[in-house]
Amino acid sequence: MVSTKTSALCAAIVFLFEPIVKLHDNFAISIFICHTSKTARGKHQEKRIKFYDGWKNINGQWKAVSSQATVIEETQ
């Protein structure tokens, strides 16, 4: 579990699955699936989202240079 947030209106849980990191010299691509589950105002919702992040090593520090997310499954 990565994070949990609770309030009177919403409770959410986030899990990360299938992390993959591909390294190419000074550039890396990270790929993972995020599963979120939340209940807000009595309504339950779940999503699976696939993320792709691009990272570049600039002067010895990794900097995020690109990010993309796609919902691959949603239930209500």
C-alpha positions, 0 to 999 in steps of 0.5 A, a space after each residue: 500500500 502506498 497511501 491511505 486518505 480518510 475523511 468524512 467524505 472520502 476514503 481511498 486506498 492506492 496499490 502499485 502493481 507490476 513495476 518495470 524499469 528499463 534503463 538505457 544509458 542516461 534515460 529510464 522508463 518506468 511502467 507500473 499499474 496503479 489500482 485505486 479504490 475509494 468510497 465518496 459520498 456513499 459511492 464506491 469506485 475502483 480504477 486500474 491505471 497504467 503509468 509510463 514515466 520517462 526519466 533522464 539523468 542530468 548531471 548525476 540527478 534523475 529528472 522526470 521528463 515525461 509522464 502518461 497515464 491511461 485508465 485501463 479498467 473502471 468499475 462503479 
